[in-house]
Amino acid sequence: MKLHSPERSKTQGDAMPALRAPLPSDIASLTRPDELASFLAEAARSLGFDYFAYGRKPALPLANPPASIISNYPSAWQQRYAEAEYVKNDPTIAASRRSMRPLVWSDEVFAGAKQLWSEARDAGLQVGCAQFITDGFGNRGMLTLARSHEPLTERELQAKSTQIHWLSVLVHEHFPRIYPQEQHAFEIPSLTEREIEILRWSADGKTVAEIAAMLPISSHTVNFHMKNAMEKLAAPNKSAAILRAAMLGLLE
């Protein structure tokens, strides 16, 4: 996808801009990728950061899901990151998933990716934090804010974590609308209550005979509903149907 990279603005002196939480109305009217990029650049500046990056992956497919990225990182760093395929071993992606609050960059976080960390700092990305987010359909996203100065203190993080999380929610919700061509073609199917029930019991390891006895219905009926669910989920077998339904949040 084409990356939209608005120019960053340096923070004047040591003064930190006044905090203002972005509102749904601020982003709901946006329709173009460049408008979203400008919105995120301004939101990053209001939080005291020079740069932003938002990456998104769909729940399916599990093998090599297509990634969408929007960023105002320096163009040379964006090119280097892509050429080196750093997304495959960027430790902030995995580490941020284990935290509800923004993950602050550190030597410890990048202990297993020292080359990436060194090159990022050389590109001016000295300080940063990453907020992971997922939705009810298993789509995953991560919003990163970065700057080239002033360490991110615990006090600052506590003061801004709510705004950062809210910003990640807004961009994650509206990105598919502004970037419809970037979304995976797999559509969320509509399963019946019986199909969901049978998939749930199957996920728990119950056999066809056990499910039939519990509901109670015939084994033929259990297989009938499972076959329908497999077709709707475009799954080649029962195991794949269960996994896809779970990843899409249909079994909750």
N, C-alpha and C positions, 0 to 999 in steps of 0.2 A: 504494500500500500504506500501511497505517497505520504511522507511525513510533513506536517505543517510546523514550521519552526519560526515563530515570531521572535524578534530580537528581544533580549532580556534588558532590563533596566537595572543599573547598579543602585543599591541602597545608598542614599545620601548620608554620609558620615556614619555615626554609630546609632543614630536614632532609628528605632524600630517603628514601622507603620502601625497605626491603630488597627486593632483586630476588628474584623467585621465578618460574621458568618455568612457565606453565600446563601442566597435564598432560591427556592425552586423556580420562582419567577425569573431569576437572573439567567437561568439556563434553558427554561422551557421554550423561550422564543427563538433560540438559536437553531439554525437549519443547515449551516454550512460548516465543513471541517475547519476552515480558517477562523470562523467565529468561535468555535469551541476552543481552538488553540489560543486565541487571544483571551478568552475568558479564563482559561487555566493559568496563563502567564500572569494575568492581573491578580488572580486569586493567590498565586504563589508569592507575588510581590507583597500583597497585603499581609501575608503570614511571615514575611521577612526572608524569603528565599528568592534566588535568582532564576532557578530552573525548575521545570516539572517534567515528569514522564509518566504516562499511563499506558500500561500494557494489559491485554485482555486475551483470554483463551476460552473457547467454548467447552462445555462438558464432554462433548463427543466430536470427533473420534478420540479414543484414548491414545492411539498411536499417532504421534506427530500432529496434534491439533494445530490448526492455523492460528498464528498469533497476530494481533493487531496492536500497533504502537503509535502513539502520538506524543511528541516531545519537542521541547525547545533547547535541548542540549546542544552544545557546539557541533556543527555539522561534521567536523573532522572526527569527533568522538563517536557520533552516531554511525559513521561509516566504518570506523575501526571496530566498534562493538559488533556490527553486523558481519564484517569480514572474518573476525576471529570467532564468530558464533559463541560469544560470551553468554548469550541467553541460556545455553546448555549447562553452564556451571556457575551462573550468578548466584552466590549464596544468599542474597537478600530475598530471592523468590521463595526458597524453601523455608528460610528462617522466619520471614514475616507471616507465613501461614500458621506458625505456632504461637502467635501473639495477637491479642485483641487490640493492643495499643500500637502506635507507630514504632517500628523497629529502627533504632538509631544505628547508623553506620559506625563501625569501629574496627580496629585491627583484629579483634577476636572474631567478629562476624566474617571478615575476609581472610581468616587464617588459612583456608584451603584454596584461596584464589588470589594470591599475593600479586601476580602479574596484572590481573584485572584491576585490583585496588590501586596499584602504583600508577597505571596508565590513566585511570579515572582521575586521580589527584593531579596528575600532570596536565589533564585537560581542564582543570579548574573546579572539579567536583570534589571538594575537600570535605564538606559536611553535608549530611543528608539523613533522611528517614523515609521509611517505606511503610505504607498502610495496605494490608491485604484485605480483599473483600470478595465475597461470593454471594450468589443469589439463590433463590429457591429452585432454579433449574440447573444448578451446578456450574454455571459460567463463572470463571475466576478472573479477578482483576487485581492490579496492584498500582497504587498511586505513589510516586516517589517525588519528594521535594528536596532540592539540593542548593547549595551555595558554596562560595569560594572563601568564606571568612567566618569568623566567630563560631566557636564550638557550640553545639546544641546542648544546653544545660538541662538538667532534670527539671528545674523550675520553669524554663521556657517550654519544655515538652508538656508538662502538666497544664500549662496555661493554654496551649494550642492544640492539644490532642483531640479535643472534641471537634474543633473546626476542621482539622485535617481529616478526621473520620467522616464528618458530614460531607466534605468536599468529595471524598472518594465515593460516597453513596450517590451523590448527584451525577458525577461523571459516569459511573458504572450503569446507572439507570438510563441515562439519555444517550450514551454512546451508540447503541444499536439503532436508534432513530436517526442520528446524524450520519452514521456510517452503515447504512443498510447493506451495502455491497460487501462489507467485510464480515458479515455474519454467516456462519455455516449454514448450509442449505437444509440440514436436518431439522424438520419441524416437530414440535412437541405434539405427540398423538393424544387423543382423548380415549382413555381406557375406561371401561365400565367398572362399577364397584366390585363385581364378581371377578373380573380379570385381575384387578389390583389385589384382591383378597388371596387369590390363588398364587400370584407372584410372590406375595409376602410369605405365605406358608412355604413355598418352594425355596425362597431365600433362606428360611430357617432350617432347611434340610429335610422337610417332610416329603414323603413319597406320594405318588398319585393316590395309592390306596389309603394312606393315612389322611390325606386332605379330603378325599371322598367321604370317609367315615366321620370326620369332624364337622363337615358343613351342614347337614349330610346331603350329598348328591352322588350320582354314579361316577365311576372312574371315567366313563366315556364323556360325561359332561365336563369333568375336570380337564381332560385332554382337549376338548372342544374350545374351552375358554383360553387355555394356554396357547393353542394354535392361533387363535384370533389375536391374542396379545403379541405373539411373535411376529405376525404379519404387520400389525400396526407399528411395531417398533423396528421393522425391517431387520429383524434378528435371525441369523441362520440356525440358531438352536436355543434351547431353553436357558442355558447358562448365560448366553449373550443377552437374551431378553431380560433376565433378572438384573444383570449388571447395568444395562442401558436404562431400565426403569428406575433403578436406584440412583444412578448418576443424574438423572433428570429430575429427581425429587418427587417421582410419582408414587413412591411407596410410603411416603411419610404421612 
